[in-house]
Amino acid sequence: TLRKPISQSSMADWASKNLNMHTQGIFRRRISISNMLSWNGGSIKKPMLITSNRTIKKEACEMFKLVQSYMGDRQTRMDRNHVALVMVTKCWSVQGLRDELYIQLIRQTTDNTCYRSLAWGWELMAISLAFFSPSPKFQSYLEGYIYRHLDSDEKIAQHIKELVDLKNKKITKSRKKRKQNTEDEGLPISTYAKYCYRKLQKVAITGGKKGLRKPTVEEITHARNAILTPSLFGSSLEEIMLRQQDMYPGNKLPWVQTQLSQQVLALGGEQTEGIFRIPGDIDEVNALKLQVDQWKIPNSLSDPNIPASLLKLWYRELEEPVIPQKFYKECISNYENPDAAVAVVQLLPELNRLVLCYLIHFLQIFAQPSNVGRTKMDVNNLAMVMAPNCLRCQSDDPRVIFENTRKEMSFLRMLIVHLDTSFIKGLV
């Protein structure tokens, strides 16, 4: 559920307390907040946000040049992919730079009279959100900014026209005009804003890119492509099925679900101690995720924990859980009743029912006594590691969460033991 973002007056209040106010001219007059948060063609001498960190003070000014380079407002020899990679790597490595990048992008996408530059600024924001979230302190501000652009294409076009007209009246013949471009070049801004809004909600909960390996050019390209082509991760089941219709029109189940499940079994996962409990190497999981999003399963896999970890991630990141939220109360109310638990499954939407039954059928393989002896993962352990990926408690109360966790595990255990999934064998 999307909470209502903070109001514009609250955003102004936040800015007045957190912006590192810049000065200009020989008398060092302070620049107004509105000017601090409007497109700037020059460079900056200090960070946009108040900080005492020397590294951030130095890096912030260089990063502003990189932002301008990516948006086409500053000449550079690097291609845009490499510019994005340098920026994202800096912020991914140094947590204190992340809010600074987002506030710089807010500035450079405000009162920007070049549509192409504006679109590239939003594109960079979308790419950045694939790798790291803003701090909790800054999230509500960024959320409010993005929210204001969800349905604003006509207003943006009109605002650019007004700014250009105003600038043309003021500009003298001796001064060089910045090339104006109010024509649509690429996607509408609302498309970027809607993507960024959804991405911000998710990254704030799940966190950004994990692991020790730094971001790669391939990941930058993947993050950019995801704006228009939804990822197989973090989407709804309906979107995933719609996306695979061209490639696998006959499939009744998500390709990603069946392929990763089959990989776990092909690599001997049902005979691997701690399967689903022991995580696979996070960098290898990230690399496999990139491949799977391109409909590829590499032949080089050897550790079943890698596809097992990615499979858990796929279930966990679904936009709505396999068992939709409206059935949650019914599930935790029937956590001790086998017949009632099975009855809940029959009430689910058809796609959700099939996906859940496939998962339970898959887990029933691991629950066989001959496999439990090797994996040390009995039905209780399997339910414990998989329940959080199928059911989501919406409460913020730690006591409710703790109590419901036990019920969620018990409900899934009931399904693994009692649900008849024999029909799944003939289903793909």
C-alpha positions in Angstrom: 0.0 0.0 0.0 1.3 3.4 -0.9 1.2 5.9 1.9 0.4 9.5 1.1 3.6 11.5 0.5 4.4 14.6 2.5 2.9 17.9 1.4 4.7 20.6 -0.5 4.9 22.8 2.6 6.5 20.0 4.5 9.0 19.5 1.7 9.9 23.2 1.8 10.3 22.9 5.6 12.6 19.9 5.1 14.7 21.7 2.5 15.1 24.8 4.8 16.6 22.6 7.5 18.8 20.3 5.4 20.0 22.2 2.4 23.5 23.5 2.5 22.7 27.0 1.4 25.0 28.3 -1.4 26.1 31.9 -1.9 26.9 34.0 -5.0 28.5 37.3 -6.0 31.2 39.3 -4.4 29.0 40.0 -1.4 28.4 36.2 -1.0 24.6 36.6 -0.9 22.7 33.4 0.0 20.9 31.8 -2.9 17.2 31.3 -2.3 15.8 27.7 -1.8 13.9 27.9 -5.1 17.1 28.8 -6.9 19.0 26.1 -5.0 16.5 23.6 -6.3 16.4 24.8 -9.9 18.4 23.6 -12.9 22.0 25.0 -12.9 24.2 25.0 -15.9 27.3 25.9 -13.9 29.3 23.9 -11.3 28.8 23.9 -7.5 31.5 24.7 -5.0 30.0 22.6 -2.1 27.5 19.9 -1.5 23.8 20.5 -1.8 23.1 18.9 1.6 24.6 19.8 5.0 27.5 17.4 5.8 30.7 17.4 7.9 32.2 14.4 6.0 35.2 15.6 4.0 35.0 12.8 1.4 31.4 13.7 0.6 32.3 17.4 0.5 34.9 16.6 -2.2 33.0 14.0 -4.1 29.7 15.9 -4.2 31.0 18.6 -6.5 32.6 16.1 -8.9 29.3 14.1 -8.9 27.4 17.2 -9.9 29.5 17.4 -13.1 28.8 13.7 -13.7 25.1 14.4 -13.4 25.4 17.2 -15.9 27.4 15.0 -18.2 24.8 12.2 -18.1 22.0 14.7 -18.8 23.9 16.1 -21.8 24.4 19.5 -20.1 28.2 19.2 -19.9 30.6 17.8 -22.5 32.5 14.6 -21.7 34.5 12.0 -23.5 32.9 9.1 -21.5 29.7 7.5 -22.9 26.6 7.8 -20.8 26.7 4.2 -19.6 30.2 4.8 -18.2 29.2 8.1 -16.6 26.2 6.3 -14.9 28.5 3.5 -13.8 31.0 5.8 -12.1 28.2 7.7 -10.3 26.3 4.6 -9.2 29.5 2.9 -8.0 30.5 6.0 -5.9 27.0 6.1 -4.2 26.8 2.3 -3.8 30.2 2.3 -2.1 29.7 5.5 0.0 26.3 5.6 1.7 26.6 9.3 2.5 26.6 10.3 -1.2 23.2 8.7 -2.0 21.0 11.5 -0.7 23.4 14.0 -2.3 22.9 12.4 -5.7 19.1 12.3 -5.4 18.9 16.0 -4.3 21.2 16.9 -7.3 18.8 15.1 -9.6 15.8 16.9 -8.1 17.6 20.2 -8.8 18.6 19.3 -12.4 15.1 18.1 -13.2 13.4 21.2 -11.9 12.8 24.2 -14.2 14.9 22.4 -16.9 14.0 23.9 -20.3 15.5 21.1 -22.3 13.2 18.1 -22.6 15.9 15.6 -23.5 18.1 16.7 -20.6 15.0 16.4 -18.3 14.2 12.9 -19.5 17.8 11.8 -19.0 17.8 13.2 -15.5 14.7 11.1 -14.7 16.3 8.1 -16.4 19.3 8.4 -14.1 17.1 8.6 -11.1 15.4 5.3 -12.2 18.8 3.6 -12.7 20.0 4.8 -9.3 17.0 3.4 -7.5 17.9 0.0 -8.9 21.1 0.0 -6.8 20.4 1.9 -3.6 17.7 3.7 -1.6 17.8 7.2 -0.1 18.2 7.4 3.7 14.9 7.1 5.7 15.3 10.8 6.5 15.3 11.8 2.8 12.9 9.2 1.5 9.7 11.1 2.2 11.1 14.2 0.4 12.1 12.2 -2.7 8.8 10.4 -2.6 6.9 13.7 -2.5 8.9 15.1 -5.4 8.3 12.0 -7.6 4.6 11.9 -6.6 4.1 15.4 -8.0 5.2 14.2 -11.4 3.0 11.1 -11.7 0.5 12.8 -14.0 2.2 16.0 -15.0 3.2 15.8 -18.7 1.0 18.7 -19.9 2.0 20.9 -17.0 5.7 20.1 -17.7 5.4 21.0 -21.4 3.5 24.2 -20.5 6.1 25.1 -17.8 9.0 24.6 -20.2 7.4 26.8 -22.8 6.8 29.5 -20.2 10.4 29.3 -18.9 11.8 29.4 -22.5 9.6 32.5 -23.4 10.7 34.2 -20.2 14.4 33.4 -20.8 14.2 34.6 -24.4 12.9 38.0 -23.3 15.7 38.5 -20.8 18.6 37.1 -22.7 20.9 39.5 -24.5 22.3 39.1 -28.0 25.8 38.8 -26.7 25.0 35.9 -24.4 25.0 32.4 -25.9 21.6 30.7 -25.7 21.4 27.2 -24.4 19.8 25.0 -27.0 16.1 24.8 -26.2 14.2 21.6 -26.9 10.5 21.4 -25.9 9.7 18.6 -28.2 9.2 15.1 -26.9 12.4 13.1 -27.2 11.7 9.7 -25.7 9.3 8.8 -22.9 6.9 11.0 -21.2 8.1 12.2 -17.8 5.2 10.6 -16.1 6.4 7.2 -17.3 9.7 7.7 -15.5 8.0 9.1 -12.4 5.6 6.1 -12.1 8.5 3.7 -12.5 10.6 5.6 -9.9 7.6 5.8 -7.5 7.1 2.0 -7.5 10.9 1.4 -7.4 11.3 3.7 -4.4 8.6 1.8 -2.5 10.3 -1.5 -3.1 13.9 -0.5 -2.6 13.0 1.2 0.7 11.8 -2.2 2.0 14.2 -4.6 0.3 17.3 -2.5 0.1 19.5 -2.1 -3.0 22.1 -4.2 -4.6 23.8 -6.5 -2.2 27.1 -8.3 -2.4 30.8 -7.4 -2.7 31.1 -7.0 -6.4 30.7 -3.5 -7.6 28.0 -2.5 -10.2 28.7 -3.4 -13.8 27.9 -1.8 -17.2 25.5 -4.8 -17.8 23.6 -4.0 -14.6 23.4 -0.3 -15.6 21.9 -1.3 -19.0 19.5 -3.8 -17.3 18.3 -1.1 -14.9 17.7 1.3 -17.8 15.8 -1.3 -19.9 13.6 -2.2 -16.9 12.0 1.2 -17.1 10.1 0.1 -20.3 10.4 -3.7 -20.0 9.3 -4.8 -16.5 11.7 -7.2 -14.8 10.6 -10.8 -14.0 11.4 -9.8 -10.4 9.3 -7.4 -8.5 6.4 -7.5 -11.0 2.9 -8.9 -10.5 2.1 -12.5 -11.6 -0.2 -11.1 -14.3 2.5 -8.9 -15.7 5.0 -11.8 -15.8 2.5 -14.0 -17.6 1.7 -11.3 -20.1 5.4 -10.7 -20.8 6.1 -14.4 -21.5 3.1 -14.8 -23.8 5.1 -14.2 -26.9 7.9 -16.6 -26.0 6.0 -19.3 -24.1 2.3 -18.9 -25.1 1.3 -22.3 -23.9 2.8 -22.0 -20.4 0.3 -21.9 -17.6 3.0 -21.1 -15.0 5.7 -18.4 -14.9 8.8 -19.5 -16.8 11.0 -18.1 -14.1 9.3 -20.2 -11.4 9.5 -23.5 -13.3 13.0 -23.0 -14.7 14.6 -22.1 -11.3 12.8 -24.9 -9.6 14.0 -27.4 -12.2 17.6 -26.1 -11.9 17.6 -26.7 -8.1 16.6 -30.3 -8.7 18.9 -30.7 -11.7 21.9 -29.7 -9.5 20.9 -32.2 -6.8 19.3 -29.7 -4.4 17.1 -32.3 -2.8 20.3 -34.0 -1.6 22.0 -30.8 -0.5 22.3 -30.1 3.2 20.7 -26.8 4.3 19.0 -26.2 0.9 16.9 -23.0 1.1 18.4 -22.2 4.5 22.0 -21.7 3.4 22.2 -18.7 1.0 24.0 -18.9 -2.3 26.9 -16.5 -3.0 25.1 -13.1 -3.4 27.2 -12.0 -6.3 26.5 -15.2 -8.2 22.8 -14.9 -7.4 22.9 -11.3 -8.8 24.7 -12.6 -12.0 22.1 -15.3 -12.4 19.3 -12.8 -11.9 20.6 -10.7 -14.8 20.6 -13.8 -17.0 17.2 -15.0 -16.0 15.7 -11.5 -16.8 17.0 -12.1 -20.3 15.3 -15.5 -20.5 18.6 -17.4 -20.2 19.7 -20.2 -17.8 23.5 -20.6 -18.0 25.0 -24.0 -18.3 27.8 -23.2 -15.8 25.8 -23.5 -12.6 27.1 -26.0 -10.1 25.8 -24.9 -6.7 22.0 -25.6 -6.2 22.0 -22.9 -3.5 22.3 -20.2 -6.2 19.0 -21.0 -8.1 17.4 -21.8 -4.7 18.3 -18.4 -3.3 17.1 -16.6 -6.5 13.8 -18.6 -6.4 13.2 -17.5 -2.9 13.9 -13.9 -4.0 11.5 -14.2 -6.9 8.7 -15.2 -4.6 9.6 -12.6 -2.0 9.8 -9.7 -4.5 6.4 -10.4 -6.2 4.4 -7.2 -6.2 1.6 -9.0 -4.5 2.5 -12.2 -2.6 1.5 -15.6 -4.0 -1.3 -15.7 -1.4 -2.9 -12.3 -2.0 -3.3 -9.9 0.9 -7.0 -10.2 1.1 -6.7 -14.0 2.0 -4.1 -13.3 4.8 -6.4 -13.3 7.8 -8.1 -16.4 6.6 -4.7 -18.2 6.4 -3.6 -17.3 9.9 -7.0 -18.1 11.3 -6.8 -21.7 9.9 -3.2 -22.5 10.7 -4.2 -25.6 12.7 -7.0 -26.9 10.5 -5.8 -28.9 7.5 -9.2 -29.0 5.7 -9.7 -25.2 6.2 -6.2 -24.5 5.0 -6.6 -26.5 1.9 -10.0 -24.8 1.3 -8.3 -21.4 1.3 -6.1 -22.5 -1.6 -9.2 -23.4 -3.7 -10.5 -19.8 -3.2 -7.4 -18.2 -4.7 -7.5 -16.6 -8.2 -6.6 -19.3 -10.7 -3.1 -18.1 -11.5 -2.2 -17.7 -7.8 -3.6 -21.1 -7.1 -1.5 -22.8 -9.8 1.7 -20.9 -8.7 1.1 -21.9 -5.1 0.3 -25.5 -5.9 3.5 -25.7 -8.0 5.5 -24.4 -5.0 3.9 -26.8 -2.6 4.5 -29.7 -5.0 8.1 -28.7 -5.2 8.5 -28.5 -1.4 6.8 -31.9 -1.0 9.8 -33.4 -2.9 12.1 -32.0 -0.3 9.8 -33.1 2.5 10.2 -36.8 1.6 12.0 -38.7 4.4 14.7 -40.0 2.0 15.6 -36.4 1.2 15.2 -35.0 4.7 18.0 -37.3 5.9 20.4 -35.6 3.5 19.2 -32.0 3.6 18.3 -31.8 7.3 15.4 -29.7 6.1 12.2 -31.3 7.4 8.7 -30.0 6.8 9.0 -27.6 9.7 12.2 -26.1 8.4 10.9 -25.8 4.9 7.8 -24.0 6.2 9.9 -21.7 8.3 12.1 -20.5 5.3 9.4 -20.3 2.7 6.4 -18.9 4.7 7.8 -15.3 4.6 8.0 -15.5 0.8 4.3 -16.4 0.4 2.5 -14.4 3.2 3.1 -10.8 4.2 2.1 -9.4 7.5 1.0 -5.8 7.2 1.2 -4.9 10.9 3.9 -2.7 12.3 3.5 -4.1 15.8 6.4 -6.4 16.7 4.2 -8.5 18.9 1.7 -9.1 16.1 4.5 -9.8 13.6 6.1 -12.4 16.0 2.8 -14.1 16.7 1.7 -14.2 13.0 5.1 -15.6 11.9 4.4 -18.7 13.9 0.9 -19.0 12.3 2.2 -18.4 8.8 4.8 -21.2 9.3 2.1 -23.5 10.6 -0.3 -22.7 7.7 2.4 -23.5 5.1 3.3 -26.7 7.0 -0.4 -27.7 6.7 -0.3 -27.3 2.9 3.0 -29.2 2.5 1.6 -32.1 4.5 -2.1 -32.2 3.3 -2.5 -30.4 -0.1 -3.0 -32.7 -3.0 -0.7 -31.4 -5.8 -0.6 -34.5 -8.0 -2.2 -32.6 -10.9 0.9 -30.3 -11.2 3.0 -33.1 -12.8 1.3 -32.6 -16.2 1.3 -28.8 -15.9 4.0 -26.4 -17.2 
